[in-house]
Amino acid sequence: MDGLHLVKPSAEYEDQLLAYVKELYDATSTFDGTAGIRNFPSIKFWIKNLELYSSEETCPEGKVCATQFLLVDGGNTLLGMINIRHTLNEYLAKIGGHIGYNIRPKYRRMGYGKKMLAMALPYCRDTLDLDRVLVTCNSSNEASRRTILACGGIFDGTSFDEADGETVERYFINLR
């Protein structure tokens, strides 16, 4: 796992992002942590939308600022995505949390989720000046639960996501 790093999405990754989206659909997987990539007509528009969320001045009303990263290896292969919300609104405080993440289906069960979440925590502490972050997962997602716990997650309780009909587990990770 040497050579892993987080990068901002760019046109350089367009082909890999398109393949990633196809893999998620083919695996009937969730799009958690992808900043709604499936809702855009092109990667170009998705990247432009990410820029809107980068500052208070351009962030859509009712939304929170967020930063999107891609996890890539030393060969620049796209392995996963992680979305970091700078603050919490009512929905995020109950269901979504500060961080959503996703590992490309063909790279799952290799430890990349844990590594990516661990790599994102210093950004939350040092750049966003957060003391702790809320990370959530569906109760049925054992892999995500293990990832959160491995990164220091402390169970806080559950919420019910009416939209998905799922029980969501809430964990805080202390950053200081």
C-alpha positions as CSV (number, residue, x, y, z in Angstrom):
1,M,0.0,0.0,0.0
2,D,3.0,2.3,-0.3
3,G,2.6,5.2,-2.6
4,L,-1.1,5.9,-1.7
5,H,-2.2,9.5,-1.8
6,L,-5.3,11.6,-1.8
7,V,-5.7,13.9,-4.8
8,K,-8.4,16.3,-6.0
9,P,-10.5,15.1,-8.9
10,S,-9.4,16.3,-12.3
11,A,-9.9,15.6,-15.9
12,E,-6.8,13.4,-15.7
13,Y,-8.9,10.7,-14.0
14,E,-12.0,11.0,-16.3
15,D,-11.7,7.5,-17.9
16,Q,-11.0,5.9,-14.5
17,L,-14.0,7.8,-12.9
18,L,-16.3,6.6,-15.7
19,A,-15.1,3.0,-15.2
20,Y,-15.6,3.4,-11.4
21,V,-19.2,4.6,-11.9
22,K,-19.9,1.6,-14.2
23,E,-18.3,-0.8,-11.6
24,L,-20.6,0.7,-8.9
25,Y,-23.7,0.2,-11.0
26,D,-22.6,-3.3,-12.1
27,A,-22.0,-4.2,-8.4
28,T,-25.4,-2.6,-7.4
29,S,-23.3,-0.7,-4.9
30,T,-24.0,2.6,-3.1
31,F,-22.5,5.8,-4.3
32,D,-21.6,7.0,-0.8
33,G,-18.6,9.3,-0.8
34,T,-18.8,10.1,-4.5
35,A,-20.4,13.6,-4.2
36,G,-23.3,12.5,-6.4
37,I,-21.2,11.6,-9.4
38,R,-24.0,9.5,-10.9
39,N,-26.2,12.6,-11.1
40,F,-24.1,14.5,-13.6
41,P,-24.0,14.2,-17.4
42,S,-20.2,14.2,-17.5
43,I,-17.2,14.1,-15.3
44,K,-16.4,17.7,-16.4
45,F,-19.7,18.9,-14.9
46,W,-19.2,16.8,-11.7
47,I,-15.8,18.4,-11.2
48,K,-17.2,21.9,-11.8
49,N,-19.9,21.2,-9.2
50,L,-17.3,20.1,-6.7
51,E,-15.7,23.5,-7.1
52,L,-19.0,25.2,-6.0
53,Y,-18.9,23.3,-2.7
54,S,-15.3,24.4,-1.9
55,S,-16.3,27.8,-0.5
56,E,-19.1,29.5,1.5
57,E,-19.6,32.1,-1.3
58,T,-20.5,29.5,-3.9
59,C,-21.9,26.6,-1.9
60,P,-25.5,26.0,-2.8
61,E,-28.1,27.2,-0.2
62,G,-29.0,24.6,2.3
63,K,-25.8,22.6,1.7
64,V,-22.5,22.5,3.4
65,C,-19.0,23.1,2.0
66,A,-17.2,19.9,1.2
67,T,-13.9,18.6,-0.2
68,Q,-13.7,15.6,-2.5
69,F,-10.6,13.5,-2.8
70,L,-9.6,10.5,-4.8
71,L,-7.4,7.7,-3.4
72,V,-4.8,6.8,-6.0
73,D,-1.8,4.5,-5.8
74,G,1.8,5.2,-7.0
75,G,0.8,4.2,-10.5
76,N,-2.0,6.7,-10.4
77,T,-4.7,4.0,-10.4
78,L,-8.0,5.2,-8.9
79,L,-8.9,3.1,-5.9
80,G,-11.5,5.0,-4.0
81,M,-13.2,8.3,-3.2
82,I,-13.8,10.2,0.0
83,N,-16.0,13.3,0.6
84,I,-15.3,15.5,3.6
85,R,-18.0,17.8,4.8
86,H,-16.6,20.9,6.6
87,T,-19.6,21.3,8.9
88,L,-22.8,19.4,9.6
89,N,-26.4,20.4,8.8
90,E,-29.3,18.6,10.4
91,Y,-29.3,15.7,8.0
92,L,-25.5,15.1,8.2
93,A,-25.6,15.4,12.0
94,K,-28.2,12.6,12.1
95,I,-27.4,10.4,9.0
96,G,-24.5,11.4,6.8
97,G,-21.7,12.6,9.1
98,H,-18.6,14.6,8.2
99,I,-17.1,11.9,5.9
100,G,-18.5,9.6,3.3
101,Y,-16.2,7.2,1.5
102,N,-16.3,4.5,-1.2
103,I,-13.8,1.9,-2.5
104,R,-13.9,0.9,-6.1
105,P,-15.5,-2.6,-6.1
106,K,-12.5,-4.4,-7.6
107,Y,-10.3,-3.1,-4.8
108,R,-12.5,-3.9,-1.9
109,R,-11.4,-6.1,1.0
110,M,-7.7,-5.0,0.6
111,G,-7.5,-2.4,3.4
112,Y,-7.8,0.6,1.2
113,G,-10.9,2.0,3.0
114,K,-9.1,2.0,6.4
115,K,-6.0,3.6,4.9
116,M,-8.1,6.3,3.0
117,L,-10.1,7.2,6.1
118,A,-6.9,7.4,8.2
119,M,-5.3,9.6,5.5
120,A,-8.3,12.0,5.5
121,L,-8.3,12.6,9.3
122,P,-5.2,15.0,9.3
123,Y,-7.0,17.1,6.7
124,C,-10.0,17.4,9.0
125,R,-7.9,18.3,12.0
126,D,-5.2,20.5,10.4
127,T,-7.1,22.2,7.5
128,L,-10.6,22.3,8.8
129,D,-9.6,22.7,12.4
130,L,-12.1,20.0,13.6
131,D,-11.7,18.4,17.0
132,R,-13.7,15.3,16.0
133,V,-15.6,14.0,13.1
134,L,-18.8,12.0,12.8
135,V,-18.6,9.0,10.5
136,T,-21.7,6.8,9.9
137,C,-22.5,3.5,8.3
138,N,-25.5,1.4,7.7
139,S,-25.9,-1.2,10.4
140,S,-25.7,-3.9,7.7
141,N,-22.3,-2.7,6.5
142,E,-19.8,-4.7,8.5
143,A,-16.8,-3.7,6.4
144,S,-17.5,0.0,6.9
145,R,-18.1,-0.5,10.7
146,R,-14.7,-2.3,10.9
147,T,-13.0,0.6,9.0
148,I,-14.5,3.2,11.3
149,L,-13.5,1.3,14.4
150,A,-10.0,0.7,13.2
151,C,-9.6,4.5,12.8
152,G,-10.7,5.2,16.3
153,G,-14.4,5.4,16.0
154,I,-16.4,5.6,19.2
155,F,-20.0,4.4,19.0
156,D,-22.5,7.2,19.6
157,G,-25.8,5.6,18.8
158,T,-28.1,4.9,15.9
159,S,-30.5,6.9,13.7
160,F,-33.0,5.7,11.2
161,D,-32.6,6.8,7.6
162,E,-36.2,7.1,6.3
163,A,-35.1,7.5,2.7
164,D,-33.2,4.2,2.6
165,G,-35.2,2.4,5.3
166,E,-31.8,1.6,7.0
167,T,-30.6,1.9,10.6
168,V,-27.5,4.1,10.6
169,E,-24.7,3.7,13.2
170,R,-23.0,6.9,14.3
171,Y,-19.3,7.0,15.4
172,F,-17.1,9.9,16.5
173,I,-13.4,9.9,15.8
174,N,-11.4,12.3,18.1
175,L,-8.7,14.2,16.2
176,R,-6.9,15.8,19.1
